[in-house]
Amino acid sequence: EMYPNPVKDILFLYIENDFKSAEIYNVQGKIIKNIESNKNQKQLNVSWLQKGVYFIKIKTNNGEFTKKIIKN
């Protein structure tokens, strides 16, 4: 789970498992940013993104999932 969505600056993550990494994609499917993390990180700074729709793939020690995010 992630909030807020739409997001302005900080995207908070609610993840039960250890957060390993994240990839942010644009709507064309191009990777914009690859974020490596320690297991305790629960927020991502996305203030650098331009306004629009993106997808974020979160990888944990228990698998991965992809969510759509809207940047305001």
PDB file of N, CA, C and O in Angstrom:
ATOM      1  N   GLU A   1       0.846  -1.191   0.000  1.00  0.00           N
ATOM      2  CA  GLU A   1       0.000   0.000   0.000  1.00  0.00           C
ATOM      3  C   GLU A   1       0.882   1.242   0.000  1.00  0.00           C
ATOM      4  O   GLU A   1       1.917   1.284   0.664  1.00  0.00           O
ATOM      5  N   MET A   2       0.455   2.251  -0.754  1.00  0.00           N
ATOM      6  CA  MET A   2       1.199   3.499  -0.861  1.00  0.00           C
ATOM      7  C   MET A   2       0.241   4.673  -0.704  1.00  0.00           C
ATOM      8  O   MET A   2      -0.913   4.595  -1.126  1.00  0.00           O
ATOM      9  N   TYR A   3       0.700   5.730  -0.116  1.00  0.00           N
ATOM     10  CA  TYR A   3      -0.110   6.939   0.027  1.00  0.00           C
ATOM     11  C   TYR A   3       0.806   8.137   0.187  1.00  0.00           C
ATOM     12  O   TYR A   3       1.950   7.936   0.595  1.00  0.00           O
ATOM     13  N   PRO A   4       0.404   9.352  -0.097  1.00  0.00           N
ATOM     14  CA  PRO A   4      -0.848   9.672  -0.788  1.00  0.00           C
ATOM     15  C   PRO A   4      -0.715   9.382  -2.283  1.00  0.00           C
ATOM     16  O   PRO A   4       0.394   9.322  -2.815  1.00  0.00           O
ATOM     17  N   ASN A   5      -1.817   9.210  -2.933  1.00  0.00           N
ATOM     18  CA  ASN A   5      -1.834   8.999  -4.369  1.00  0.00           C
ATOM     19  C   ASN A   5      -3.086   9.649  -4.920  1.00  0.00           C
ATOM     20  O   ASN A   5      -4.167   9.078  -4.778  1.00  0.00           O
ATOM     21  N   PRO A   6      -2.994  10.806  -5.537  1.00  0.00           N
ATOM     22  CA  PRO A   6      -1.829  11.480  -6.100  1.00  0.00           C
ATOM     23  C   PRO A   6      -0.831  11.963  -5.039  1.00  0.00           C
ATOM     24  O   PRO A   6      -1.195  12.280  -3.907  1.00  0.00           O
ATOM     25  N   VAL A   7       0.438  12.004  -5.452  1.00  0.00           N
ATOM     26  CA  VAL A   7       1.533  12.375  -4.563  1.00  0.00           C
ATOM     27  C   VAL A   7       2.180  13.669  -5.054  1.00  0.00           C
ATOM     28  O   VAL A   7       2.240  13.929  -6.256  1.00  0.00           O
ATOM     29  N   LYS A   8       2.660  14.470  -4.112  1.00  0.00           N
ATOM     30  CA  LYS A   8       3.380  15.695  -4.478  1.00  0.00           C
ATOM     31  C   LYS A   8       4.883  15.529  -4.268  1.00  0.00           C
ATOM     32  O   LYS A   8       5.658  15.706  -5.208  1.00  0.00           O
ATOM     33  N   ASP A   9       5.305  15.194  -3.053  1.00  0.00           N
ATOM     34  CA  ASP A   9       6.737  15.109  -2.747  1.00  0.00           C
ATOM     35  C   ASP A   9       7.169  13.744  -2.204  1.00  0.00           C
ATOM     36  O   ASP A   9       8.093  13.126  -2.732  1.00  0.00           O
ATOM     37  N   ILE A  10       6.498  13.281  -1.152  1.00  0.00           N
ATOM     38  CA  ILE A  10       6.907  12.052  -0.469  1.00  0.00           C
ATOM     39  C   ILE A  10       5.828  10.986  -0.603  1.00  0.00           C
ATOM     40  O   ILE A  10       4.663  11.214  -0.277  1.00  0.00           O
ATOM     41  N   LEU A  11       6.238   9.821  -1.088  1.00  0.00           N
ATOM     42  CA  LEU A  11       5.344   8.672  -1.205  1.00  0.00           C
ATOM     43  C   LEU A  11       5.655   7.735  -0.047  1.00  0.00           C
ATOM     44  O   LEU A  11       6.769   7.223   0.066  1.00  0.00           O
ATOM     45  N   PHE A  12       4.670   7.515   0.808  1.00  0.00           N
ATOM     46  CA  PHE A  12       4.841   6.641   1.968  1.00  0.00           C
ATOM     47  C   PHE A  12       4.449   5.218   1.601  1.00  0.00           C
ATOM     48  O   PHE A  12       3.442   4.997   0.927  1.00  0.00           O
ATOM     49  N   LEU A  13       5.240   4.266   2.042  1.00  0.00           N
ATOM     50  CA  LEU A  13       5.021   2.858   1.731  1.00  0.00           C
ATOM     51  C   LEU A  13       4.575   2.114   2.974  1.00  0.00           C
ATOM     52  O   LEU A  13       5.161   2.262   4.046  1.00  0.00           O
ATOM     53  N   TYR A  14       3.538   1.317   2.822  1.00  0.00           N
ATOM     54  CA  TYR A  14       3.136   0.408   3.890  1.00  0.00           C
ATOM     55  C   TYR A  14       3.373  -0.996   3.354  1.00  0.00           C
ATOM     56  O   TYR A  14       2.560  -1.539   2.606  1.00  0.00           O
ATOM     57  N   ILE A  15       4.505  -1.573   3.751  1.00  0.00           N
ATOM     58  CA  ILE A  15       4.922  -2.872   3.240  1.00  0.00           C
ATOM     59  C   ILE A  15       5.189  -3.796   4.420  1.00  0.00           C
ATOM     60  O   ILE A  15       5.945  -3.455   5.330  1.00  0.00           O
ATOM     61  N   GLU A  16       4.567  -4.961   4.395  1.00  0.00           N
ATOM     62  CA  GLU A  16       4.752  -5.908   5.496  1.00  0.00           C
ATOM     63  C   GLU A  16       6.118  -6.580   5.451  1.00  0.00           C
ATOM     64  O   GLU A  16       6.660  -6.959   6.489  1.00  0.00           O
ATOM     65  N   ASN A  17       6.673  -6.729   4.254  1.00  0.00           N
ATOM     66  CA  ASN A  17       7.962  -7.405   4.092  1.00  0.00           C
ATOM     67  C   ASN A  17       9.072  -6.379   3.893  1.00  0.00           C
ATOM     68  O   ASN A  17       8.810  -5.192   3.697  1.00  0.00           O
ATOM     69  N   ASP A  18      10.306  -6.851   3.946  1.00  0.00           N
ATOM     70  CA  ASP A  18      11.447  -5.961   3.752  1.00  0.00           C
ATOM     71  C   ASP A  18      11.454  -5.386   2.340  1.00  0.00           C
ATOM     72  O   ASP A  18      11.313  -6.122   1.363  1.00  0.00           O
ATOM     73  N   PHE A  19      11.618  -4.075   2.236  1.00  0.00           N
ATOM     74  CA  PHE A  19      11.666  -3.356   0.975  1.00  0.00           C
ATOM     75  C   PHE A  19      13.075  -3.437   0.428  1.00  0.00           C
ATOM     76  O   PHE A  19      14.013  -2.941   1.051  1.00  0.00           O
ATOM     77  N   LYS A  20      13.239  -4.067  -0.749  1.00  0.00           N
ATOM     78  CA  LYS A  20      14.563  -4.235  -1.334  1.00  0.00           C
ATOM     79  C   LYS A  20      14.891  -3.152  -2.350  1.00  0.00           C
ATOM     80  O   LYS A  20      15.978  -2.576  -2.313  1.00  0.00           O
ATOM     81  N   SER A  21      13.963  -2.871  -3.255  1.00  0.00           N
ATOM     82  CA  SER A  21      14.216  -1.863  -4.277  1.00  0.00           C
ATOM     83  C   SER A  21      12.911  -1.448  -4.937  1.00  0.00           C
ATOM     84  O   SER A  21      11.862  -2.057  -4.726  1.00  0.00           O
ATOM     85  N   ALA A  22      13.004  -0.394  -5.743  1.00  0.00           N
ATOM     86  CA  ALA A  22      11.845   0.071  -6.501  1.00  0.00           C
ATOM     87  C   ALA A  22      12.319   0.577  -7.855  1.00  0.00           C
ATOM     88  O   ALA A  22      13.438   1.069  -7.996  1.00  0.00           O
ATOM     89  N   GLU A  23      11.450   0.447  -8.844  1.00  0.00           N
ATOM     90  CA  GLU A  23      11.707   0.998 -10.164  1.00  0.00           C
ATOM     91  C   GLU A  23      10.515   1.862 -10.540  1.00  0.00           C
ATOM     92  O   GLU A  23       9.365   1.449 -10.390  1.00  0.00           O
ATOM     93  N   ILE A  24      10.796   3.061 -11.028  1.00  0.00           N
ATOM     94  CA  ILE A  24       9.735   3.957 -11.474  1.00  0.00           C
ATOM     95  C   ILE A  24       9.774   3.993 -12.998  1.00  0.00           C
ATOM     96  O   ILE A  24      10.819   4.230 -13.603  1.00  0.00           O
ATOM     97  N   TYR A  25       8.606   3.752 -13.606  1.00  0.00           N
ATOM     98  CA  TYR A  25       8.458   3.727 -15.055  1.00  0.00           C
ATOM     99  C   TYR A  25       7.521   4.838 -15.503  1.00  0.00           C
ATOM    100  O   TYR A  25       6.613   5.227 -14.768  1.00  0.00           O
ATOM    101  N   ASN A  26       7.746   5.352 -16.721  1.00  0.00           N
ATOM    102  CA  ASN A  26       6.769   6.263 -17.296  1.00  0.00           C
ATOM    103  C   ASN A  26       5.689   5.440 -18.005  1.00  0.00           C
ATOM    104  O   ASN A  26       5.764   4.212 -18.026  1.00  0.00           O
ATOM    105  N   VAL A  27       4.691   6.104 -18.582  1.00  0.00           N
ATOM    106  CA  VAL A  27       3.578   5.366 -19.192  1.00  0.00           C
ATOM    107  C   VAL A  27       3.998   4.605 -20.448  1.00  0.00           C
ATOM    108  O   VAL A  27       3.279   3.710 -20.891  1.00  0.00           O
ATOM    109  N   GLN A  28       5.145   4.946 -21.026  1.00  0.00           N
ATOM    110  CA  GLN A  28       5.660   4.203 -22.173  1.00  0.00           C
ATOM    111  C   GLN A  28       6.419   2.942 -21.749  1.00  0.00           C
ATOM    112  O   GLN A  28       6.839   2.156 -22.598  1.00  0.00           O
ATOM    113  N   GLY A  29       6.593   2.748 -20.438  1.00  0.00           N
ATOM    114  CA  GLY A  29       7.277   1.561 -19.939  1.00  0.00           C
ATOM    115  C   GLY A  29       8.776   1.716 -19.779  1.00  0.00           C
ATOM    116  O   GLY A  29       9.477   0.738 -19.522  1.00  0.00           O
ATOM    117  N   LYS A  30       9.277   2.939 -19.929  1.00  0.00           N
ATOM    118  CA  LYS A  30      10.716   3.196 -19.784  1.00  0.00           C
ATOM    119  C   LYS A  30      11.058   3.414 -18.309  1.00  0.00           C
ATOM    120  O   LYS A  30      10.372   4.162 -17.614  1.00  0.00           O
ATOM    121  N   ILE A  31      12.121   2.759 -17.834  1.00  0.00           N
ATOM    122  CA  ILE A  31      12.568   2.962 -16.454  1.00  0.00           C
ATOM    123  C   ILE A  31      13.147   4.370 -16.326  1.00  0.00           C
ATOM    124  O   ILE A  31      14.047   4.756 -17.072  1.00  0.00           O
ATOM    125  N   ILE A  32      12.616   5.126 -15.369  1.00  0.00           N
ATOM    126  CA  ILE A  32      13.093   6.484 -15.110  1.00  0.00           C
ATOM    127  C   ILE A  32      14.092   6.488 -13.967  1.00  0.00           C
ATOM    128  O   ILE A  32      15.070   7.234 -13.983  1.00  0.00           O
ATOM    129  N   LYS A  33      13.836   5.648 -12.975  1.00  0.00           N
ATOM    130  CA  LYS A  33      14.693   5.655 -11.779  1.00  0.00           C
ATOM    131  C   LYS A  33      14.663   4.269 -11.152  1.00  0.00           C
ATOM    132  O   LYS A  33      13.615   3.628 -11.070  1.00  0.00           O
ATOM    133  N   ASN A  34      15.829   3.824 -10.715  1.00  0.00           N
ATOM    134  CA  ASN A  34      15.959   2.583  -9.962  1.00  0.00           C
ATOM    135  C   ASN A  34      16.419   2.966  -8.568  1.00  0.00           C
ATOM    136  O   ASN A  34      17.452   3.618  -8.412  1.00  0.00           O
ATOM    137  N   ILE A  35      15.666   2.570  -7.559  1.00  0.00           N
ATOM    138  CA  ILE A  35      15.941   2.977  -6.188  1.00  0.00           C
ATOM    139  C   ILE A  35      16.300   1.742  -5.367  1.00  0.00           C
ATOM    140  O   ILE A  35      15.473   0.852  -5.166  1.00  0.00           O
ATOM    141  N   GLU A  36      17.529   1.703  -4.903  1.00  0.00           N
ATOM    142  CA  GLU A  36      17.952   0.645  -3.981  1.00  0.00           C
ATOM    143  C   GLU A  36      17.662   1.128  -2.573  1.00  0.00           C
ATOM    144  O   GLU A  36      17.723   2.326  -2.296  1.00  0.00           O
ATOM    145  N   SER A  37      17.348   0.208  -1.694  1.00  0.00           N
ATOM    146  CA  SER A  37      16.946   0.640  -0.367  1.00  0.00           C
ATOM    147  C   SER A  37      17.435  -0.306   0.703  1.00  0.00           C
ATOM    148  O   SER A  37      17.784  -1.459   0.450  1.00  0.00           O
ATOM    149  N   ASN A  38      17.446   0.230   1.916  1.00  0.00           N
ATOM    150  CA  ASN A  38      17.603  -0.666   3.056  1.00  0.00           C
ATOM    151  C   ASN A  38      16.212  -1.158   3.437  1.00  0.00           C
ATOM    152  O   ASN A  38      15.213  -0.581   3.007  1.00  0.00           O
ATOM    153  N   LYS A  39      16.139  -2.198   4.226  1.00  0.00           N
ATOM    154  CA  LYS A  39      14.853  -2.827   4.518  1.00  0.00           C
ATOM    155  C   LYS A  39      13.919  -1.962   5.348  1.00  0.00           C
ATOM    156  O   LYS A  39      12.719  -2.232   5.395  1.00  0.00           O
ATOM    157  N   ASN A  40      14.431  -0.941   5.996  1.00  0.00           N
ATOM    158  CA  ASN A  40      13.594  -0.133   6.879  1.00  0.00           C
ATOM    159  C   ASN A  40      13.014   1.110   6.210  1.00  0.00           C
ATOM    160  O   ASN A  40      12.219   1.828   6.817  1.00  0.00           O
ATOM    161  N   GLN A  41      13.407   1.367   4.967  1.00  0.00           N
ATOM    162  CA  GLN A  41      12.911   2.567   4.291  1.00  0.00           C
ATOM    163  C   GLN A  41      11.416   2.427   4.012  1.00  0.00           C
ATOM    164  O   GLN A  41      10.968   1.425   3.455  1.00  0.00           O
ATOM    165  N   LYS A  42      10.663   3.432   4.403  1.00  0.00           N
ATOM    166  CA  LYS A  42       9.218   3.385   4.220  1.00  0.00           C
ATOM    167  C   LYS A  42       8.681   4.604   3.480  1.00  0.00           C
ATOM    168  O   LYS A  42       7.472   4.833   3.452  1.00  0.00           O
ATOM    169  N   GLN A  43       9.590   5.397   2.872  1.00  0.00           N
ATOM    170  CA  GLN A  43       9.131   6.547   2.101  1.00  0.00           C
ATOM    171  C   GLN A  43      10.095   6.817   0.959  1.00  0.00           C
ATOM    172  O   GLN A  43      11.294   6.555   1.055  1.00  0.00           O
ATOM    173  N   LEU A  44       9.540   7.350  -0.129  1.00  0.00           N
ATOM    174  CA  LEU A  44      10.327   7.688  -1.297  1.00  0.00           C
ATOM    175  C   LEU A  44      10.092   9.144  -1.657  1.00  0.00           C
ATOM    176  O   LEU A  44       8.951   9.603  -1.697  1.00  0.00           O
ATOM    177  N   ASN A  45      11.168   9.867  -1.919  1.00  0.00           N
ATOM    178  CA  ASN A  45      11.056  11.253  -2.347  1.00  0.00           C
ATOM    179  C   ASN A  45      10.867  11.251  -3.869  1.00  0.00           C
ATOM    180  O   ASN A  45      11.765  10.849  -4.610  1.00  0.00           O
ATOM    181  N   VAL A  46       9.704  11.699  -4.326  1.00  0.00           N
ATOM    182  CA  VAL A  46       9.411  11.755  -5.758  1.00  0.00           C
ATOM    183  C   VAL A  46       9.182  13.194  -6.219  1.00  0.00           C
ATOM    184  O   VAL A  46       8.556  13.424  -7.253  1.00  0.00           O
ATOM    185  N   SER A  47       9.689  14.161  -5.453  1.00  0.00           N
ATOM    186  CA  SER A  47       9.489  15.571  -5.787  1.00  0.00           C
ATOM    187  C   SER A  47      10.127  15.931  -7.128  1.00  0.00           C
ATOM    188  O   SER A  47       9.710  16.900  -7.762  1.00  0.00           O
ATOM    189  N   TRP A  48      11.112  15.186  -7.564  1.00  0.00           N
ATOM    190  CA  TRP A  48      11.826  15.446  -8.808  1.00  0.00           C
ATOM    191  C   TRP A  48      11.025  15.043 -10.046  1.00  0.00           C
ATOM    192  O   TRP A  48      11.344  15.480 -11.152  1.00  0.00           O
ATOM    193  N   LEU A  49       9.994  14.220  -9.878  1.00  0.00           N
ATOM    194  CA  LEU A  49       9.182  13.790 -11.023  1.00  0.00           C
ATOM    195  C   LEU A  49       8.342  14.942 -11.558  1.00  0.00           C
ATOM    196  O   LEU A  49       7.860  15.774 -10.790  1.00  0.00           O
ATOM    197  N   GLN A  50       8.169  14.990 -12.869  1.00  0.00           N
ATOM    198  CA  GLN A  50       7.233  15.940 -13.464  1.00  0.00           C
ATOM    199  C   GLN A  50       5.819  15.435 -13.232  1.00  0.00           C
ATOM    200  O   GLN A  50       5.614  14.247 -12.984  1.00  0.00           O
ATOM    201  N   LYS A  51       4.839  16.335 -13.311  1.00  0.00           N
ATOM    202  CA  LYS A  51       3.448  15.941 -13.145  1.00  0.00           C
ATOM    203  C   LYS A  51       3.074  14.916 -14.208  1.00  0.00           C
ATOM    204  O   LYS A  51       3.471  15.033 -15.368  1.00  0.00           O
ATOM    205  N   GLY A  52       2.301  13.907 -13.795  1.00  0.00           N
ATOM    206  CA  GLY A  52       1.866  12.894 -14.750  1.00  0.00           C
ATOM    207  C   GLY A  52       1.598  11.565 -14.083  1.00  0.00           C
ATOM    208  O   GLY A  52       1.547  11.460 -12.857  1.00  0.00           O
ATOM    209  N   VAL A  53       1.427  10.548 -14.917  1.00  0.00           N
ATOM    210  CA  VAL A  53       1.130   9.191 -14.458  1.00  0.00           C
ATOM    211  C   VAL A  53       2.383   8.342 -14.600  1.00  0.00           C
ATOM    212  O   VAL A  53       3.078   8.399 -15.615  1.00  0.00           O
ATOM    213  N   TYR A  54       2.659   7.557 -13.572  1.00  0.00           N
ATOM    214  CA  TYR A  54       3.824   6.682 -13.550  1.00  0.00           C
ATOM    215  C   TYR A  54       3.430   5.335 -12.950  1.00  0.00           C
ATOM    216  O   TYR A  54       2.362   5.189 -12.355  1.00  0.00           O
ATOM    217  N   PHE A  55       4.298   4.378 -13.117  1.00  0.00           N
ATOM    218  CA  PHE A  55       4.129   3.081 -12.475  1.00  0.00           C
ATOM    219  C   PHE A  55       5.352   2.826 -11.620  1.00  0.00           C
ATOM    220  O   PHE A  55       6.476   3.151 -12.003  1.00  0.00           O
ATOM    221  N   ILE A  56       5.122   2.241 -10.458  1.00  0.00           N
ATOM    222  CA  ILE A  56       6.227   1.923  -9.566  1.00  0.00           C
ATOM    223  C   ILE A  56       6.176   0.430  -9.249  1.00  0.00           C
ATOM    224  O   ILE A  56       5.148  -0.099  -8.825  1.00  0.00           O
ATOM    225  N   LYS A  57       7.310  -0.234  -9.464  1.00  0.00           N
ATOM    226  CA  LYS A  57       7.432  -1.655  -9.146  1.00  0.00           C
ATOM    227  C   LYS A  57       8.236  -1.758  -7.862  1.00  0.00           C
ATOM    228  O   LYS A  57       9.401  -1.363  -7.812  1.00  0.00           O
ATOM    229  N   ILE A  58       7.610  -2.286  -6.835  1.00  0.00           N
ATOM    230  CA  ILE A  58       8.250  -2.467  -5.526  1.00  0.00           C
ATOM    231  C   ILE A  58       8.683  -3.924  -5.397  1.00  0.00           C
ATOM    232  O   ILE A  58       7.887  -4.841  -5.599  1.00  0.00           O
ATOM    233  N   LYS A  59       9.941  -4.121  -5.061  1.00  0.00           N
ATOM    234  CA  LYS A  59      10.464  -5.470  -4.836  1.00  0.00           C
ATOM    235  C   LYS A  59      10.711  -5.656  -3.350  1.00  0.00           C
ATOM    236  O   LYS A  59      11.347  -4.822  -2.706  1.00  0.00           O
ATOM    237  N   THR A  60      10.202  -6.756  -2.811  1.00  0.00           N
ATOM    238  CA  THR A  60      10.400  -7.091  -1.407  1.00  0.00           C
ATOM    239  C   THR A  60      11.027  -8.481  -1.319  1.00  0.00           C
ATOM    240  O   THR A  60      11.210  -9.156  -2.333  1.00  0.00           O
ATOM    241  N   ASN A  61      11.350  -8.893  -0.114  1.00  0.00           N
ATOM    242  CA  ASN A  61      11.907 -10.236   0.060  1.00  0.00           C
ATOM    243  C   ASN A  61      10.847 -11.316  -0.129  1.00  0.00           C
ATOM    244  O   ASN A  61      11.153 -12.506  -0.048  1.00  0.00           O
ATOM    245  N   ASN A  62       9.594 -10.907  -0.381  1.00  0.00           N
ATOM    246  CA  ASN A  62       8.499 -11.856  -0.564  1.00  0.00           C
ATOM    247  C   ASN A  62       7.841 -11.686  -1.933  1.00  0.00           C
ATOM    248  O   ASN A  62       6.689 -12.080  -2.119  1.00  0.00           O
ATOM    249  N   GLY A  63       8.572 -11.096  -2.900  1.00  0.00           N
ATOM    250  CA  GLY A  63       8.017 -10.907  -4.234  1.00  0.00           C
ATOM    251  C   GLY A  63       8.002  -9.451  -4.637  1.00  0.00           C
ATOM    252  O   GLY A  63       8.681  -8.616  -4.039  1.00  0.00           O
ATOM    253  N   GLU A  64       7.210  -9.154  -5.671  1.00  0.00           N
ATOM    254  CA  GLU A  64       7.137  -7.788  -6.167  1.00  0.00           C
ATOM    255  C   GLU A  64       5.718  -7.455  -6.592  1.00  0.00           C
ATOM    256  O   GLU A  64       4.911  -8.342  -6.871  1.00  0.00           O
ATOM    257  N   PHE A  65       5.426  -6.152  -6.636  1.00  0.00           N
ATOM    258  CA  PHE A  65       4.118  -5.698  -7.114  1.00  0.00           C
ATOM    259  C   PHE A  65       4.279  -4.348  -7.783  1.00  0.00           C
ATOM    260  O   PHE A  65       5.205  -3.597  -7.478  1.00  0.00           O
ATOM    261  N   THR A  66       3.375  -4.048  -8.694  1.00  0.00           N
ATOM    262  CA  THR A  66       3.411  -2.805  -9.454  1.00  0.00           C
ATOM    263  C   THR A  66       2.143  -2.018  -9.203  1.00  0.00           C
ATOM    264  O   THR A  66       1.046  -2.577  -9.211  1.00  0.00           O
ATOM    265  N   LYS A  67       2.289  -0.719  -8.979  1.00  0.00           N
ATOM    266  CA  LYS A  67       1.148   0.172  -8.739  1.00  0.00           C
ATOM    267  C   LYS A  67       1.280   1.413  -9.609  1.00  0.00           C
ATOM    268  O   LYS A  67       2.382   1.833  -9.961  1.00  0.00           O
ATOM    269  N   LYS A  68       0.138   1.986  -9.945  1.00  0.00           N
ATOM    270  CA  LYS A  68       0.120   3.251 -10.668  1.00  0.00           C
ATOM    271  C   LYS A  68       0.160   4.385  -9.659  1.00  0.00           C
ATOM    272  O   LYS A  68      -0.535   4.349  -8.644  1.00  0.00           O
ATOM    273  N   ILE A  69       0.983   5.399  -9.945  1.00  0.00           N
ATOM    274  CA  ILE A  69       1.005   6.599  -9.106  1.00  0.00           C
ATOM    275  C   ILE A  69       0.773   7.819  -9.985  1.00  0.00           C
ATOM    276  O   ILE A  69       1.158   7.845 -11.154  1.00  0.00           O
ATOM    277  N   ILE A  70       0.148   8.811  -9.412  1.00  0.00           N
ATOM    278  CA  ILE A  70      -0.094  10.076 -10.092  1.00  0.00           C
ATOM    279  C   ILE A  70       0.691  11.143  -9.370  1.00  0.00           C
ATOM    280  O   ILE A  70       0.543  11.323  -8.161  1.00  0.00           O
ATOM    281  N   LYS A  71       1.529  11.855 -10.112  1.00  0.00           N
ATOM    282  CA  LYS A  71       2.352  12.926  -9.528  1.00  0.00           C
ATOM    283  C   LYS A  71       1.687  14.260  -9.798  1.00  0.00           C
ATOM    284  O   LYS A  71       1.399  14.601 -10.945  1.00  0.00           O
ATOM    285  N   ASN A  72       1.443  15.016  -8.731  1.00  0.00           N
ATOM    286  CA  ASN A  72       0.866  16.368  -8.848  1.00  0.00           C
ATOM    287  C   ASN A  72       1.947  17.420  -8.777  1.00  0.00           C
ATOM    288  O   ASN A  72       1.654  18.613  -8.858  1.00  0.00           O
TER     289      ASN A  72
END
